[in-house]
Amino acid sequence: MQSISITYINKNDNSKSISKVKWYALPGYLLFFMMLFVPTTYQPIKAILLAFCLFIITIGILVDRGKLNLHTDVLLWMVFYVLLGVFFIFIGVLRGAPGALRVSTVYVLWPIVLSLLIAGATKISVLKGIMQTLVIATIAIGIYSLSYIAWAWGWLPDALYIPLDMGQAIGFYKGFTEYNLYNISSLIFLVPFMLAIVLTWPKNQKPFGISKIFIWVGLILGLLLVLLSGRRALILVFLLSPVIILILSRFLPRQHGNKSGRLLTILGLVFFLLVIVFSLNLIFEINLYAVKEMFIQGFNFELDINALPRAEQFVALMEGWKEYPLLGAGHGAGVDYIRSVSQPWAYELSYVALLYQTGMIGFLLYGICICWILWRGIKLIKIGGFLGNSMLLILTGTICFLIANFTNPYLGKFDYMWVLFLPLMFINYGLLNKH
């Protein structure tokens, strides 16, 4: 097979290591881009791309005499995670949970599929391509989202707007706006990810071979959407992300960085934020006070129409948990409070629902799985270089996503499970190469 040759030089090694990106890696990048840009929709196209990726990986395994490029630790993690899912699905079946078998895709099938994708990404050039895809997706989401807002505002003519299936909805309120596109959920990972690049990536290197101009474009577009979205979860993780970045950056090896350069970067961020706020105030009459009030109101469980159902869910799920405190009611179980008629086991408070469905034992075991990823990721950050710096960016986005997942059950869908398996991909590569 012919290949598209892309040279990558590992500056941490004394010798030059050159990798090649095979042409058949491109469908994998396209699949990942679609998961970011159009999550939960256009599933037939994604299914074709996924099938093609799995076919190529299977051929590679057969050619390599059955060798699965998963490190033993990662393989054991995957087996443990899947067996955990099988066990609590079995509990759900025994207790008559309506969704026990239907959630088997989330807890059994998709983890196996994603593990195979991890096994197919064991070259540094592939990891680099995945990081590039994250940046490209951020810019694409920013451009499309702004085009939708401009069209809804009446600035963009119908002929120039592409009405993709993205759950479009928008409201213009006094002092703030609120819009909906499915890919807002991707921004929960991507905006902190882009901010971490600007704040932590070595100044003398291009991140993953991408010009820093594109990094700044992606970040500025992301900041615009944070203020335009009206999404409290997105605003919250953006506010928390500098603290998370600061904590994770402490694990990087000591570097003699340019402190004045870092200061200029921070000043540049402040400048762009002020320009964005000023521009949005002129165009949409958005002001920070109204945004702050909207954000705070989301935590008023007595008045806010979105917060009140979550408070009711919390009470109902905790009452249900008291009946099965140790092993829970099983995956796919629901309580008397019905959030969705078609999926009576699905709740916005995903972690409280997990406690109810798996009990204290299951909740702790799933928590151990997450802690293992964070622990291995931090160990990788400590080595620095491409792997360490990339892991810092990924863990920043992953932690922010896990925070937002507390009140939004994103991880219950295939299009979002990459948030957990992306750090595993880098961990697997690091372990295979004895890092």
N, C-alpha and C positions, 0 to 999 in steps of 0.2 A: 504493500500500500504506500502511496505517496503521502507526503506530509508537508504541512506548512511550517516552515522553520522560523522559530522565534528565539533569539539568543537571550539568555539570562545569565548574568555574572553575579555570583555570590561573593560579595565584597568581604565577607567574614572569613572566607577560605583563602589560603595562600595560592591555591590553584584556581583556574577558571573552570566553572562547571557549566556546561551548555546543555540545555534541554530543548526538546522539540514538542510543539503542540500538534498533535495529530489532527487531521481534518475532521475526524469523527468525534472530536471533543466539542465541536461547535454546536451540535444539537443539545448537548448538556448545558452549555452556556445559555442557549435560547430558552430551554426549559426553565432554568433558574431565573432568567430575566422575566419570563411570563409569570412565574410564581410571585415575583416582586411587583410587577407592573399591573397585572390583571388577576389578582388572587381570587379564588373561588369561582371564577368564570372561565369560559373557553376550555372546559375540561377535556373535550374530545381531542383537541389539538395537543394538549399537555399529555394525554394518555398515549398518543402516537409517539411523541418525543421520548416519553419515559420508556416505552416499549423498545424503541430503537436503542436508547442508552443501555438498557439491561441486556439487550441482545449482544451489543458490542462487548460489554463487560463479561458476559458469559463466554463468548468466543475467546476473549483474552484469558479467562481462567482455564479453559480447555487447552489452549495452546501452551499455557504455562504449567501443564500437567496437573491441573486441579488445584493449583496454589491460589488461595484467597488472600489478597494483600490486606489483611487485617491483623494488626498486632494482637497478641494474646490478651492483653489487658482490655483492649477495645472490644474484642470478640466476647470476652467474658461479661463485660458491661452490657453488651447487646443481648446476650443470652439471658442474663439476670433480668433485664428490663422486660423482655418478651415473656419470660416465665412468670414474672410478677403480674403482667397483664392477663395471661392465661388463667392464673390462679383466681384473680378477682372477677374475671368473667365467669368462671365456674361458680364462684360464690353468688354472683348475680343470677345465674341460671337456677341455682338451687332455691333462691329466695324469690323467684318469679319476677326479676327485674325486666321491664319491657324492652329496654335497649341493650341488654347484655350482649347479644350476638352482633348487633349493629355497630357497637363501638369496638368490635374486635379489629376493625381496620386501623383504628387509631392506636391501639395498644399492642397489636401483634403484627398485622400485615405491613403497615407503613414503616415501622422501625426496621423490619427485615429488608424492605426495599431500599430504604435510605442507607442501611449498612452496606448493601451492595454498591450503591453509588459512592460511598466512602472508599470502598475497596478499589473503585475505578479511578480515584483521584490521588494517586501516589507519586506524582511528579511535581516538582516545584513550579514548572511552567503552568500546570493545570490550576494549582492553588493561586498563582498570580492572575490567571485568567478569571477565576471566580471573584477575586477582589476587584478586578477591573469591571466585572459585570455589576457589582454592587454600586460602583460610582456611576456607571452609565445609567443604571435603573433610577438612581436618585435624580439625575438630570432629566430623564424622560418623564418621571412622575411629576417633577416640578413644572416642566413645560406644558404637559397635558392638563394638569390641574389648573394652572393659570389661564390656559385657553378656555377651559370650562367656565371659570369664574368670569372671565372677560365676556364670554358669550352670554352668560346669564345676566350680566350687568348691562348688556346691550351694545358693547363695544365691538365684539367680534361677529361678523356676519355669518349666517347659517352655512354658507358655502365653504367657509374656512374651518368650521368646527366638525370634528369627527365624533359622532355619538356612539362610543363604545359601550358595551354592557358593563357598567361600573357602579350601578346603584346611585346614579346622580340625584342629588337633592341639595338645595341651598336656601339660606335665609339671610336677609340683610336686616340687622337690628340696630338699635340706637347704640353706637359706640363699639360694636363688634359684628363680625359675620360668623356664620356657621355653615359649612358645606359638608357633603358626604360623597366620597368616592371610596371604593373598596381598598384602594392602595394607600389610604391614610394609615392603615395598620402597618404597612411596610415602613412608613416614615418613623414609626416608634423605634425601630432598629436603626434606620439609615441616617437620621439626623444626628443622634449621638455618635454614630460611627464616623460620619464626615467631620464632626467637631473634633473627635479624637485624632483624626489624621492631621488636621491643621495644628493642633496643640502639641502633638507628641512625635510626629514622624521626623526623622533626622533631616535637618535643613539642607544638607548637601546631597540629598537623594530624591529622585522622583518616586513617589509612592506607586509601586507596582508598574513602573514605566509610564505612568500617566502624568501629563503636565499639571503642575499645581494650579494653573489657571482653571482647569476643569474641576479641580477639587474645590476651589473657591466658588465657582459658579454653582456647583451642586449644593454647597453649604448655604449660600445666600438664598437659593431657591427654597431649600428646606426651611430656613428661618422665616421666610415669607409665609410659607404654608402653615408653620406652627401658629403664627398669629392670625391667619385667615381661617384656620380650620374650626376654631371654637371647640376643639376636642380637649377636654381636661386631662385625659391620660397623656396625650402628646405634650401638652404644656408642662405637666408634672415631670415627665422623664427628661424633657429638655432642661428644666431647672435643676434636676438632680444630676444630670450627666457631667457637669464640670467636677463635682465632688467625686463621682465614680472614676472619672479619668485621672484625677489627682491621686486617688488611692492606688489605682492599678499602676500608674507610672512610677510609683515608689519601688515597684518590684523590678523595673528595668535595671540592667547593669549600669554602674556609674559611668557617665559619659561627660566629656568636657564640652558641653553644648555652649552655644552662643546665647548668653542670657539676654543681651540686648536684642537679639533676633526674636527671642520668645516674647519679650516685652512689646516689640513692634507688632507681632502677630496678635497679641491680646488687644493692643490699641486699635489695630485694624478691625478686629471683631466688634469692638465697642462702636467704632465709627460706622461700620456697616449696619449695626443694629439701630443706631440713631437715625441713619438715613432711611432704613426700612420703616421704622415707626413714624417718622415724619411724612414719608410718602403715602403710607396707608391712611394716615390721618387726613391728608389732602384729598385722596381719591375716594375712600370709603367712609371717612369720618370716624375711623377707628381710633380709640384712645386707650391707653394702658389702664386707666382707672376702671373703665367699663369691662375690659378683659379680666381684670383682677376680681371685680365683683361677680362676673359670670363664673369664674373659676372657683371662688369661695362658695358660691351658692350650690355648687355641685356636691358639697359635703353637708348640706342642710337636709337631713333625712326626713324632716317633717314637711318641708315645702317644695323641694325640687321634685319634678315629675319623674326624673331619671333616678334620683337617689332613693326615693321612697320604695320602689319595687325591690331594690337591692337590700334595703333594710328588712323588708318582709321575707325575702329569700334567706337572709342570714338567720332570722329567728326560726323559720321553718326547717332549714337544714340542720341547725344545731339541735333542735328538738328531735329530729330524725336520727341524728348521730347518737343521742343518748340511748336509743334502743339497741344500737350495735356499736358500742364504743371501741372495741378492739379490732375486729375485722371488717366492720362496716356492712353496708347492705349490698355491696357488690357493684361492679361496673354496670352502668345502664340503669341503675335504680333511681327512682324519683320520690319526692315527698308530695304531700297534699297540695302544696303551692305549685301551680303549673305555669311555667314561663312560656313554653311552646307546646302547642297541642300535638304537632307532628313529632316533637322530640321532648317528651315530658321528663327526661332525665338530664336535660341540658340546662345549665344555669349560668348567669353572668358571673356570679361569685365562684369562679372555677376552683379555687383552692379550698373553699369551704365545702363545695360539692365533693371534691376529692376526699376530704376528711370524712364526710358522711358515707361515701361509697366504699372507702377502703379502711376506715377506722384509723386509730392511732398507729397501729403497726404498719399498715400500708402507706399511710401518709409519711411516716418516718423513713420507710424504705425508698419511696420515690424521692424524698428529700435527700437521701444519701446519694442517689444517682446524680442529682443536680450538683451536690457538693463535690462529688468526684470529678465532674467536668470542670468546675471552678478551680479545684485544687491542681489538677493536671494542667489547666490553662495557665495558672499563675507560675507553675514550674517552668512552662515554656516561655513565658514573658521574661523570666530571669536570665535566659540565655541571650536575649537581645537578637540583633540581626533581623532578617526578613521575618522569620517565624515568630520571634518574640514580639516585634512591633505589630505584626499582623494580628497576633492573638490578643494583644491589648485592645485593638480596635474592635475585634469580634466580641470579646467579653464585655466591653462597654455596651455594645448594642444588645447583647443577649441579656445582661442584667436589667437594662432598661425595659426590654420586652417582657421579661418575667415580672417586673413590677406592674406594668400595664395589664398583664394577664390576670392580675388579681380580680379585676372587675370586668374583664372581657375575655371570654373563653376562646382565645385565638388558637391555642395549641390543640384544640379538639378537631382541627382540620389539617389535611395533608399540606396545603399551601403554606402553612406557617410552621410546620414541624422542623423545617430546615434550621430554625433558630437554635434548636438544641443540637442538631447533627452537624452544623457547620463547624463549631469549635471541635467536635469529635473528629472531623476530617483533618484538621490541622494537628490535633493531638496524635492521631494515628500516624501521620507522616513523621512527626517528631519522634515517636517511639520506634518506628521502623528504622529510622536513621540514627537511633541511639542518642536522642537529645533529651 
